[in-house]
Amino acid sequence: MQHFNKLAPLALAIATGLSANVYAGERVVIHVDNAEKASLIQQVKQDGGVVRVDADGFIAVEYKNKKLTDVSAQMAVKNPRLKVEADPIRKPLALFNDDVGNPSTKQITPYAVYQSQANQVPFQFSSSPKVCIIDSGLDRTNTDFDWGVITGDNDSGTGSWDVNGGPHGTHVAGTIAAANNGVGVVGMAPGAKLHIIKVFNEAGWGYSSDLAYATQKCTAAGAKIISMSLGGGGSNTAESNAFANFVNAGGLVIAAAGNDGNNVRSYPAGYPSVMMVGANDGNNAIASFSQFPSCTLNGKTDENTCVEVTAGGVDTLSTYPAGGATLPNLSTNVGAYASSAMENIGSASGATFYMGTAETINSNAAGKICMIDRGVISFHDKVNNCQKSGGIGAVIINNTAGMLAATLGTTNVTSIPAVGAAFEDRTALLAATSATVEVKAGDYGYMSGTSMATPAVSGVAALVWSNFPSCTGAQIRSALKKTAKDSGAAGKDVYFGYGIVQAKAAVDYLTQYGCAGNGSGGGTASITLTASVRYVGRTRYADLVWANATTSSVDIYRNNVKVLTTPNDGSQSNSPTAKGTYSYKVCNAGSTTTCSPTVTVTFTK
């Protein structure tokens, strides 16, 4: 399928995690007070370690000849307060139709914009949040951005942020913020303010500590949204704490569920502070590759550890580094049609000839454009039979709903331009008497993956937030979930979460109910609730403040379990016994429907 072929150079597959024994060339994270960091760094260097990340509260160190267990034991002797853990690898995770046309000459609106209602909401640039994209960089050669509002951070290990480390980051950025300028594509939040952090090295991956450090840079840059189309196995405290701190400060973190099509939990999407995004196609169906972890982890159910919403992530058209994509064009004597480039740069025009499934050579195709049905034999063999028949171009039409997006494989011996077409256009294409097929290098191309769905949700979040700048990230997250379009099985499920994100519905919801929303059960009272974290010595407090409850007392729920009934005086503190993420809501006494929105807090110590 296309989502494997197009992202293969960037190592799309999710890592399954690291064992306890981390060997040479891998890294460890050492948590340390900033006051003690200088002496620790000196000690690490004396022991043969190389400091790769020096961040607030931790360092990441690479040892050539030591295991994680060796480093842990050594640090325990020298300073028992130090915590040492593995530094897992993180990799990029790369009904509705795109507009028909060539993005080099006209502006194309990708199908996900329509599907997510982003075209129905005005983008308020002056009050819009800055989006921090942690990925492979944004290549300055693509001109479909407002470069005057884009900043970034260089990294000594990955190079300049505005020189791509592969097309992945540029594609992601276009889905969020491609300009509404009459050419190319248009993003969910056109011309949005971006901050780019390039974390992927030449091999196409980075570490969890890189993400934790990048989060601190996002904060310093003034970003309110972090978008990460990446993931890997294994959780990490430094990474988890960084995202929790960003969210507790009012931000929103969004990450990809993963592309392995199984129920494995990928990180950072699996942290409760991070909004996990799955992918759907243009027909509102879940993508076959979209991961679907359970909402229950270690016996605890938390809807913030599984897919919360989805967006279009199959055959997504977006920006590429200049000349880095293959761009198709398909037109007939009847009209122009959407298509997907398969292989072979070139252009051909001529009469059409229908070859069926093209299982054999047919001399009647000589000098013509072959119209071919999908099925029976490989795409490569179909195009090869067309070429051997004297055909000058090939169009392979899907045999199921939607666009055919594929390649001819790594052993391609054909040379004629070949494109894929949608099943819905089959009747019109077969009725045509002449056609033009073109495949050329371009600045725009297709990718598939939860990597593509994630920036769609990030862009919708920025779009909605630009209209309600006083809201917090948690409130925007809640609004997107409450107004998502239910798809798949009725109600919330592990594949879609609450459904396909809907920008207009979220704006209407916030217009009616305000940032606090209308509660989680559909009641008529608009109980508002905020929660903040406080520490007194070793005691943790979640300080709750609510308003608009209508009963003399209220019920307080923690992690969906009622923990207290208290007078309706507007405030209460709750003290969990362990660190971690907790959800709270306040309801009218005795009611499970007239409640506040659920809010979450994270205790990092």
DOVEXLUM-553820 format. One record per residue (C-alpha): residue in three letters; x, y, z. Coordinates in steps of 0.02 Angstrom, whole numbers. Layout:
   r     c1     c2     c3
 ALA      X      Y      Z
...
REM end
This chain:
   r     c1     c2     c3
 MET      0      0      0
 GLN     55    179    -28
 HIS     82    219    154
 PHE    223     92    161
 ASN    303    137     -5
 LYS    304    325     12
 LEU    371    334    189
 ALA    489    186    186
 PRO    646    294    173
 LEU    599    376    337
 ALA    579    213    432
 LEU    393    224    463
 ALA    380     68    572
 ILE    359     94    759
 ALA    499     32    870
 THR    443   -102    993
 GLY    544    -32   1136
 LEU    717    -54   1211
 SER    771   -193   1326
 ALA    846   -159   1495
 ASN   1020   -184   1423
 VAL   1060    -34   1313
 TYR   1222    -62   1219
 ALA   1353     44   1132
 GLY   1286    180   1020
 GLU   1124    196   1120
 ARG   1086    328   1249
 VAL   1027    345   1426
 VAL    937    487   1515
 ILE   1002    544   1684
 HIS    886    652   1790
 VAL    983    779   1893
 ASP    953    943   1984
 ASN   1018   1087   1882
 ALA   1131   1139   2026
 GLU   1222    972   2016
 LYS   1225    957   1828
 ALA   1395   1035   1793
 SER   1487    914   1907
 LEU   1388    767   1838
 ILE   1432    815   1659
 GLN   1615    822   1706
 GLN   1602    651   1787
 VAL   1512    579   1636
 LYS   1648    640   1518
 GLN   1782    565   1629
 ASP   1691    399   1619
 GLY   1691    403   1429
 GLY   1514    467   1403
 VAL   1463    596   1274
 VAL   1327    719   1323
 ARG   1203    731   1181
 VAL   1066    833   1266
 ASP   1087    959   1407
 ALA    911   1011   1458
 ASP    821   1078   1610
 GLY    820    938   1740
 PHE    908    802   1640
 ILE   1047    756   1520
 ALA   1055    623   1385
 VAL   1220    529   1375
 GLU   1292    408   1248
 TYR   1414    277   1311
 LYS   1519    175   1192
 ASN   1550     21   1299
 LYS   1424     21   1441
 LYS   1252    -54   1469
 LEU   1110     37   1552
 THR   1128    -77   1704
 ASP   1312    -30   1718
 VAL   1274    156   1713
 SER   1132    139   1838
 ALA   1242     45   1961
 GLN   1383    169   1941
 MET   1271    320   1970
 ALA   1187    238   2119
 VAL   1355    226   2206
 LYS   1410    403   2165
 ASN   1243    490   2192
 PRO   1089    389   2247
 ARG    973    533   2202
 LEU   1008    515   2017
 LYS    882    421   1910
 VAL    945    333   1754
 GLU    831    264   1618
 ALA    835    211   1436
 ASP    819    343   1300
 PRO    700    261   1174
 ILE    708    297    989
 ARG    570    401    907
 LYS    531    387    721
 PRO    418    483    599
 LEU    247    403    571
 ALA    201    456    401
 LEU   -840    529     35
 PHE   -710    674     17
 ASN   -592    711   -126
 ASP   -456    836   -161
 ASP   -496    971   -286
 VAL   -450    918   -463
 GLY   -305   1010   -543
 ASN   -120   1044   -542
 PRO    -56   1127   -381
 SER     83   1207   -482
 THR    -45   1316   -570
 LYS   -196   1325   -453
 GLN   -234   1303   -269
 ILE   -294   1130   -219
 THR   -395   1102    -61
 PRO   -353    930     11
 TYR   -502    819     53
 ALA   -463    822    239
 VAL   -497   1010    243
 TYR   -675    980    184
 GLN   -696    825    292
 SER   -640    918    449
 GLN   -746   1073    408
 ALA   -590   1183    410
 ASN   -652   1272    253
 GLN   -805   1331    351
 VAL   -710   1424    488
 PRO   -614   1589    468
 PHE   -434   1587    529
 GLN   -402   1734    647
 PHE   -215   1759    624
 SER   -192   1898    751
 SER   -260   1793    894
 SER   -197   1625    833
 PRO    -82   1513    935
 LYS     93   1470    876
 VAL    113   1287    826
 CYS    278   1201    865
 ILE    315   1058    744
 ILE    441    930    804
 ASP    493    832    650
 SER    623    827    510
 GLY    627   1013    473
 LEU    536   1127    350
 ASP    626   1154    185
 ARG    636   1337    137
 THR    632   1293    -49
 ASN    443   1271    -43
 THR    364   1442    -62
 ASP    188   1395     -6
 PHE    217   1464    169
 ASP    217   1634    252
 TRP    400   1628    298
 GLY    388   1793    390
 VAL    297   1707    535
 ILE    400   1547    541
 THR    545   1525    661
 GLY    647   1375    714
 ASP    788   1303    817
 ASN    948   1231    747
 ASP   1016   1071    820
 SER   1199   1025    813
 GLY   1155    844    781
 THR   1025    867    644
 GLY   1071   1028    555
 SER    974   1183    508
 TRP    788   1178    540
 ASP    747   1254    370
 VAL    843   1122    271
 ASN    742    963    259
 GLY    798    799    333
 GLY    678    712    215
 PRO    508    771    152
 HIS    409    714    305
 GLY    421    875    405
 THR    384    986    255
 HIS    230    881    213
 VAL    169    892    394
 ALA    194   1081    400
 GLY     94   1107    241
 THR    -56   1015    311
 ILE    -57   1136    457
 ALA     -8   1301    380
 ALA      9   1305    190
 ALA    -41   1479    136
 ASN   -206   1528     55
 ASN   -118   1609    -93
 GLY   -201   1541   -249
 VAL    -74   1405   -289
 GLY    -14   1243   -212
 VAL   -118   1177    -68
 VAL   -205   1260     77
 GLY   -179   1210    258
 MET   -304   1188    399
 ALA   -244   1353    474
 PRO   -177   1445    321
 GLY    -23   1549    357
 ALA    -15   1497    540
 LYS    132   1548    649
 LEU    253   1402    661
 HIS    407   1357    760
 ILE    507   1215    684
 ILE    619   1098    782
 LYS    716    970    683
 VAL    746    814    787
 PHE    775    677    659
 ASN    954    636    612
 GLU   1018    575    443
 ALA    958    399    483
 GLY    781    465    503
 TRP    754    449    690
 GLY    787    533    858
 TYR    771    496   1043
 SER    642    528   1178
 SER    762    649   1263
 ASP    768    750   1101
 LEU    579    770   1113
 ALA    587    820   1296
 TYR    719    952   1257
 ALA    622   1008   1103
 THR    469   1035   1213
 GLN    568   1156   1320
 LYS    617   1248   1160
 CYS    435   1254   1105
 THR    391   1335   1270
 ALA    531   1462   1253
 ALA    469   1505   1078
 GLY    295   1545   1145
 ALA    205   1399   1062
 LYS     37   1341   1128
 ILE     21   1185   1019
 ILE    149   1048    993
 SER    123    933    843
 MET    221    770    831
 SER    199    648    687
 LEU    318    523    764
 GLY    327    386    892
 GLY    411    233    963
 GLY    404    100   1096
 GLY    433    127   1280
 SER    390    272   1394
 ASN    517    389   1471
 THR    500    500   1624
 ALA    592    651   1553
 GLU    482    648   1399
 SER    321    621   1498
 ASN    361    760   1621
 ALA    402    882   1481
 PHE    233    860   1398
 ALA    140    864   1564
 ASN    224   1028   1609
 PHE    178   1103   1439
 VAL     -4   1051   1460
 ASN    -13   1109   1641
 ALA     44   1280   1579
 GLY   -107   1288   1463
 GLY    -38   1208   1306
 LEU    -98   1067   1194
 VAL     10    921   1136
 ILE    -46    813    989
 ALA     40    655    925
 ALA     15    511    804
 ALA    -56    344    860
 GLY     59    243    746
 ASN     51    150    582
 ASP     65    -35    624
 GLY   -122    -70    620
 ASN   -119   -155    790
 ASN   -164   -117    971
 VAL     12    -73   1027
 ARG     29     91   1121
 SER    155    210   1043
 TYR    239    352   1135
 PRO    230    500   1152
 ALA     47    481   1097
 GLY     17    359   1240
 TYR     50    484   1379
 PRO   -110    551   1460
 SER    -54    730   1432
 VAL    -43    701   1244
 MET   -193    694   1125
 MET   -180    534   1022
 VAL   -235    545    840
 GLY   -287    404    722
 ALA   -310    412    534
 ASN   -461    391    423
 ASP   -482    398    234
 GLY   -588    507    121
 ASN   -738    390    143
 ASN   -744    411    333
 ALA   -671    236    356
 ILE   -530    199    476
 ALA   -360    177    393
 SER   -298     -2    394
 PHE   -131     53    466
 SER   -200    161    609
 GLN   -153     91    780
 PHE   -290     67    910
 PRO   -223     38   1087
 SER   -341     -1   1229
 CYS   -393    139   1346
 THR   -346     26   1493
 LEU   -165     21   1550
 ASN   -102    -69   1705
 GLY   -281    -95   1763
 LYS   -324     90   1749
 THR   -444    155   1617
 ASP   -403    326   1547
 GLU   -475    391   1384
 ASN   -322    502   1367
 THR   -208    353   1335
 CYS   -295    293   1176
 VAL   -357    368   1013
 GLU   -462    524   1050
 VAL   -503    585    874
 THR   -456    550    694
 ALA   -429    651    535
 GLY   -389    620    353
 GLY   -223    530    338
 VAL   -238    421    183
 ASP   -165    488     20
 THR   -144    662     90
 LEU    -85    797    -31
 SER     34    924     44
 THR    197   1018     22
 TYR    366    939    -21
 PRO    541   1010    -36
 ALA    548   1092   -208
 GLY    557    960   -344
 GLY    553    819   -218
 ALA    383    747   -262
 THR    307    663   -413
 LEU    154    755   -472
 PRO     20    674   -581
 ASN   -100    749   -707
 LEU   -243    656   -791
 SER   -363    734   -915
 THR   -475    671  -1054
 ASN   -582    744  -1191
 VAL   -721    748  -1060
 GLY   -629    834   -916
 ALA   -491    826   -785
 TYR   -483    694   -649
 ALA   -391    671   -486
 SER   -249    546   -498
 SER    -99    479   -405
 ALA     76    466   -478
 MET    138    287   -488
 GLU    303    293   -583
 ASN    403    362   -729
 ILE    425    547   -764
 GLY    349    595   -931
 SER    195    651  -1027
 ALA     90    562  -1157
 SER    -67    607  -1254
 GLY   -169    501  -1371
 ALA   -324    398  -1401
 THR   -378    282  -1262
 PHE   -385     92  -1265
 TYR   -469    -15  -1132
 MET   -357   -164  -1087
 GLY   -466   -240   -950
 THR   -347   -306   -816
 ALA   -203   -304   -943
 GLU   -150   -484   -913
 THR    -88   -504  -1091
 ILE     -5   -402  -1228
 ASN   -128   -324  -1351
 SER    -64   -238  -1508
 ASN   -222   -132  -1516
 ALA   -147    -26  -1377
 ALA     -4     34  -1488
 GLY     14    223  -1482
 LYS   -127    240  -1357
 ILE   -162    276  -1174
 CYS   -204    110  -1088
 MET   -357    114   -974
 ILE   -332    -32   -854
 ASP   -434   -108   -713
 ARG   -349   -154   -550
 GLY   -341   -339   -506
 VAL   -269   -513   -545
 ILE    -88   -463   -582
 SER     32   -335   -511
 PHE     28   -151   -555
 HIS    201   -167   -631
 ASP    150   -310   -745
 LYS     -3   -213   -803
 VAL    101    -61   -853
 ASN    234   -174   -929
 ASN    105   -262  -1037
 CYS     38    -93  -1093
 GLN    213    -38  -1141
 LYS    253   -202  -1230
 SER     91   -178  -1327
 GLY    156    -10  -1388
 GLY     56     92  -1263
 ILE    123    265  -1223
 GLY     41    293  -1052
 ALA    -59    196   -923
 VAL   -205    233   -807
 ILE   -244     99   -678
 ILE   -419    119   -606
 ASN   -457     61   -429
 ASN   -579    -83   -404
 THR   -638    -20   -234
 ALA   -701    149   -179
 GLY   -570    286   -175
 MET   -409    334   -261
 LEU   -281    202   -312
 ALA   -117    259   -237
 ALA     27    139   -268
 THR    197    116   -349
 LEU    266    -10   -473
 GLY    389    -83   -349
 THR    577    -81   -331
 THR    612   -183   -488
 ASN    519    -70   -608
 VAL    577    -94   -788
 THR    443     14   -870
 SER    468    190   -937
 ILE    295    255   -988
 PRO    205    375   -868
 ALA     79    284   -758
 VAL    -52    352   -639
 GLY   -186    282   -525
 ALA   -368    338   -532
 ALA   -521    324   -421
 PHE   -654    191   -443
 GLU   -787    327   -441
 ASP   -716    397   -604
 ARG   -710    229   -695
 THR   -866    254   -801
 ALA   -812    426   -861
 LEU   -633    370   -896
 LEU   -686    219   -997
 ALA   -806    328  -1097
 ALA   -668    450  -1145
 THR   -594    437  -1320
 SER   -430    528  -1286
 ALA   -324    565  -1134
 THR   -166    647  -1070
 VAL    -61    564   -935
 GLU     80    660   -853
 VAL    200    624   -711
 LYS    327    758   -668
 ALA    436    817   -526
 GLY    342    939   -416
 ASP    332   1030   -251
 TYR    176    937   -192
 GLY    145    753   -163
 TYR     49    621    -68
 MET     88    531     93
 SER    -14    418    206
 GLY     -4    384    391
 THR    -60    443    561
 SER     83    564    530
 MET    -32    652    407
 ALA   -187    646    519
 THR    -93    724    665
 PRO    -54    892    582
 ALA   -233    896    519
 VAL   -294    891    699
 SER   -156   1013    753
 GLY   -210   1132    616
 VAL   -393   1118    662
 ALA   -347   1151    844
 ALA   -252   1308    793
 LEU   -398   1362    683
 VAL   -527   1340    821
 TRP   -414   1415    954
 SER   -385   1570    847
 ASN   -571   1609    867
 PHE   -568   1579   1057
 PRO   -396   1637   1116
 SER   -448   1642   1300
 CYS   -473   1453   1305
 THR   -342   1335   1374
 GLY   -268   1191   1278
 ALA   -368   1070   1385
 GLN   -529   1160   1339
 ILE   -488   1155   1153
 ARG   -448    969   1170
 SER   -614    940   1256
 ALA   -711   1038   1125
 LEU   -633    940    982
 LYS   -683    776   1065
 LYS   -859    831   1109
 THR   -896    887    931
 ALA   -808    751    831
 LYS   -912    661    700
 ASP   -953    487    764
 SER   -888    358    641
 GLY   -868    170    643
 ALA   -961     84    785
 ALA  -1090    192    872
 GLY  -1014    294   1012
 LYS   -833    306   1065
 ASP   -721    164   1009
 VAL   -536    122   1006
 TYR   -518    154    819
 PHE   -595    328    799
 GLY   -602    381    981
 TYR   -743    509    980
 GLY   -738    523    791
 ILE   -675    631    648
 VAL   -626    805    706
 GLN   -747    944    652
 ALA   -689   1126    655
 LYS   -857   1211    624
 ALA   -946   1103    753
 ALA   -812   1145    882
 VAL   -828   1331    847
 ASP  -1018   1322    861
 TYR  -1001   1227   1025
 LEU   -882   1353   1101
 THR   -989   1497   1038
 GLN  -1139   1425   1128
 TYR  -1059   1364   1289
 GLY   -895   1458   1306
 CYS   -726   1384   1343
 ALA   -792   1285   1492
 GLY   -913   1187   1383
 ASN  -1078   1109   1432
 GLY  -1019    964   1539
 SER   -986    785   1491
 GLY  -1161    714   1503
 GLY  -1267    830   1397
 GLY  -1352    917   1544
 THR  -1418   1093   1534
 ALA  -1313   1171   1673
 SER  -1144   1239   1618
 ILE  -1037   1193   1768
 THR   -861   1259   1745
 LEU   -708   1180   1824
 THR   -524   1222   1830
 ALA   -388   1123   1916
 SER   -211   1166   1964
 VAL    -66   1070   2040
 ARG     11   1116   2207
 TYR    145   1035   2316
 VAL    168   1057   2503
 GLY    321    958   2552
 ARG    287    782   2490
 THR     99    806   2483
 ARG     12    830   2316
 TYR   -142    938   2296
 ALA   -262    959   2151
 ASP   -345   1126   2185
 LEU   -519   1125   2107
 VAL   -623   1281   2074
 TRP   -798   1269   2000
 ALA   -950   1377   1965
 ASN  -1132   1363   1907
 ALA  -1177   1204   2002
 THR  -1360   1217   2055
 THR  -1372   1099   2204
 SER  -1324   1136   2385
 SER  -1184   1008   2374
 VAL  -1083    934   2232
 ASP  -1005    767   2193
 ILE   -821    764   2147
 TYR   -760    626   2032
 ARG   -579    574   2012
 ASN   -540    456   1867
 ASN   -729    432   1846
 VAL   -751    372   2026
 LYS   -845    480   2151
 VAL   -723    522   2291
 LEU   -814    659   2386
 THR   -980    749   2414
 THR   -946    925   2476
 PRO  -1041   1089   2501
 ASN  -1063   1190   2342
 ASP   -946   1328   2397
 GLY   -845   1334   2236
 SER   -679   1257   2288
 GLN   -601   1099   2356
 SER   -429   1020   2363
 ASN   -397    836   2332
 SER   -237    745   2377
 PRO   -190    591   2273
 THR    -66    472   2354
 ALA     45    443   2202
 LYS    115    543   2058
 GLY     33    525   1887
 THR   -111    596   1786
 TYR   -285    614   1863
 SER   -450    669   1787
 TYR   -579    768   1885
 LYS   -758    825   1859
 VAL   -888    908   1970
 CYS  -1073    861   1959
 ASN  -1232    920   2040
 ALA  -1258    807   2190
 GLY  -1339    643   2140
 SER  -1324    679   1954
 THR  -1212    596   1827
 THR  -1269    705   1682
 THR  -1260    884   1746
 CYS  -1072    893   1764
 SER   -923    999   1719
 PRO   -807    951   1578
 THR   -674    829   1633
 VAL   -507    912   1668
 THR   -340    826   1696
 VAL   -190    866   1804
 THR    -21    781   1807
 PHE     90    763   1960
 THR    270    739   1907
 LYS    338    706   2081
REM end
